[in-house]
Amino acid sequence: MSDYDRIAKVIHYLDEHQHEQPDLRTLAGVADLSVPHFHRLFSRWAGVTPKDFLQCLTLNSAKQRLFEGNSVLDSALESGLSGPGRLHDLCVSIDAASPGEIKTGGRGWKIVAGIVDSPFGKCLIAESPRGICHLSFFQSLECSNRWKVLVDEWPHAELIRDDTRAAVLGRTIFVEGGRQGALKLFLKGTPFQIKVWRALVQIPEGQCVSYGKLAGGIGNTGASRAVGSAVGKNSIAFLIPCHRVIRETGIIGGYRWGTVRKRAMLAWEASGRKY
């Protein structure tokens, strides 16, 4: 069992037993580790103790982040600036595919892709000549399915397996915080989807917004359903933080790569962990 699998198992347990405020020994048992080993693993992963981490997972804190995030998102969208935090330290720049590039499906391109470990489990990262074009998470048995998704996205490109290059990108994203330079993302989608994805990048780390607020932020009040659909079709996880969008009620809700992983990302960010 990988470190993330153990963490995910504990988070799933906390989802069901938060009201019991389980102690360290109980959580260590869930992870099937000794108390000292579990404490070291969890603190290394989250940057805080399990006790502090538990506080970040409560529904009340999720609701509070929703309310706090509303005005922050509005300000960011209106000014064109992004707030401080891990994601924005990455200096992400977005380049949208032209209709012609979408139509060709990557014909004539070489796309380098590989599988790496991340704080949130294994992920597939792909890089086109124009920038990172895919980042998705999966369980070990889903590896072949992830490759199929990438092939479907770029049916005419030449895909080259290079885990070494993917590891460099993974280290830049999850370990170094992009300090080695800006990360370029190459997005393929409709103009509306691109607009939603650009807005997602403006959500500061540690904040959450609702689908309705995100719709209002891009000038499409009432288009919550369409915004939700665009969020769900994002193919570059974490860097385009669709995990920061929650339901109007404050409930975390679904996530393309798993609700537990979404909770893990939000708690990891809320914990204030630094690279």
N, C-alpha and C positions, 0 to 999 in steps of 0.2 A: 504494500500500500504506500503510495507516494505521500509526501508531506501535505500537498494540497488535499488529497483524498481524506486524510485524517482531519484536516481543518474543516473541510466541507461536511464531514460526518458530525463534527461537533456543532457547527452552525445549524445544521438540520435539527439536531437535538435541542439546541437553544430555542429554535423557532417554536417547538412544541412544549418546552418546559421553562420558558422565561419567568413565568409567574412564581416558579419554585426557587428562583435565584440559586441554581446549582453551584456547589462549591468546587474548588479546584480538584479535589480527589475524584469527585463524580465525573467531571469533564475529562480528567486523565483516563478514567476507566472507559469512557466512551471511545477515546482515541486509542485504547489498548496500549497505553504507555505508562511508565512510572510517573509519579507526580513531578519530580525534578526534570525528567526528560520532556514531559509535556509542557511544563512552564517555559523551558528554554526554547522549544520549538515554536510555541505560540508567540512568545515575546519577540523572537527573531522575525517571524512572519509579519506580525501586526505592528511591531514597534512599541507596543504597550502590553501591560499584563492582561491575562484573561479576564480579570475582574473589570478593568477599565473597558475592555473590548465589549463585554456584555452590556454595559451601559449604552454603548453606541448602537446596539441592535434593538433597543426598545422602540415600540411604536410611537411613543410620545416624542422621542428625539427625531424620528422620521417626519412626523407632522411638523415639528418645530422647524426642521430644515426646509420643509416645503414652504412654510410661511416666510421664512427668512430669504429663501431663494427667489421668491417672486420679484421683489423690488430689485434685487441684485441683477437678475436676468434682464429686467427691463432696462436698467442703467447700462448694462454691458452692450445690449443690442443697439440702443440709441447712440452710444458713443463709439461703437465699433471696437471697444477695448474689451479685453478679457481680464478676469480677476487673477490674483496670485494663486499659486498652488502647483501641485505636481504636474497636472496635465499641461498647464500653460507654460511651465518651465521647459516643456518639450519643444516649444516654438513651432507648433504644427502649422504648416501651410497647405492649403487645399487647392488642387487643380482639377477642374471638372472635364470629363471627356466630351468631345464634340459629338454631334449626331453621327458624323462619318466614322469616328473612332468606335462608337457604340455599334454601328452597323457592321463593321469589319470583324468585330469580335477578337481583336488582337492580332489579326493576320500580319505576318512579318515581324512580330515581336518575340523576344525571348523573355519569359517571366521566370524569375528564380524564386523557388519556394522551398521551405523546409519546416521541420517540426522542432519546437524547442519547449523547455519547461519554463513556466512562469509562476508567479505567486498564486495564480488562480488555476493551475493545472496546465496540461499540455495545450499548446496552441500551434496553429498553422499560420505562418507569415509568408506572404508573397510580395515580391517587388517587381514592378514593371519598369521600363525605361523612363517613365514619368514619375515614379514614386511608389510607395507602398499601396497596393491595390486590394489587399485582403488580409484580414486577421480574424481568426475564429478559434474558439475553444472547443474541446471535445474530450470525451472519455476514450481510453485506449482502444476499445473495441470499435469506435466510430471513425478510426483513422481513414479507412478506405472511403467512407461516405464524405469526409471533409475534402478529400482530393477530387471526388466526383463533383462536388459543389464548385470547386475552383475551375475544373474543366468546363463545366456548364457556363460559368461566368465569362470565360475567355476561350471559346471553343476552337478558335483558329490560331491561337498563340502556341509557341513551342515552350512547354513547361520543363524546367530544369530543376531537378532535386539537388539542393545544396543546403544541408543542415548547418554547415559552418557559417555561411553568410546569414542564414536566419538567426543563428545564435548571436551574431554581432548586433543585428537589429533588435533582438530580444533584450540583450544587455543594455542597449541604448534606451529602450523604452521603459523597461521595468527595474533596472538597476542604476543606471547613470542619470536618468531623468533628462536625457537629451542634451546634456551639457557639451557634447561633442559637436553640436550644430543642429540646425533645424531639420525636422523630419517632414518630408514631402508626401502628401497623400494624393492618390489619383482615384477619383470617384466616378463611377458610372451609374447614372440615374437620370430621372426626369428633372426638369428645372425645379419643380416643386420639391422633389426629394432632396436635391442639392441644397435648396434653401433651408429645409428643415435640418439637414446634417450640419450646415454651417452654423445654424443657431445652437445646435447641441454643443459645439465646441466652445461656445461663449458661456456655458454654465460653469461657474467656478467650482473647483474641487470642494467636496464636503457639503455641497448644496444639492437640493432636489427641487424639481418643478413638476407641475401637473401637465398633462397633455393639453388641457384647455389653456393654461397659461402660456405654454410654448406656442400654441396656435395664435394666441393674441400677440405674442412677442414678434411674430413674423407678419403681422397684419392680416391674419385670416381667422378672426374671432368666429367661433362656431364650427371650425373645421377640425375639431378634436379627433374625429374618427380618421380623417385623411392623414392627419399628423401622426396618429398612432400607427397607421399602415406604413408610412414612410420611415418611422423610427424602427419598426420591425424588419425593414428590408435593408438596414444598414449592414454592410459587409465588412466593416473595419471596426471590430470591437475595441473597447477601452479607449483607443485614441479618439474615436468619435463616441462620446460617453452617453450612449442611449441608456446605460444603467442608472443614470441620474434622473430619469423621468418616472414618476409614480402616478398613481390614480388620484383623483380629486380628493378622495377621502383620507389620503395619507398612507393607504395600504401600498406595500412595495409592488405587488402585482407580478405579472409574468415577465420573462426575459428569454430572448432567443437562445441563449446559451445556458439557461437554467436559473431558476429563482434563487437557489442557494448561492450560486456564483455571484448573482447580482447583489445579494446581501453581503457577501464577502467583500466585494469591491467597495460598496458604500461604507462598510465598517472600517475597512483598511484606510480609506480616505479620511473618514471622520476621526479616526484615531490620531491623525496628525503625523503619521509615519513619514519620515523624510528619507531621501535617498542617501 
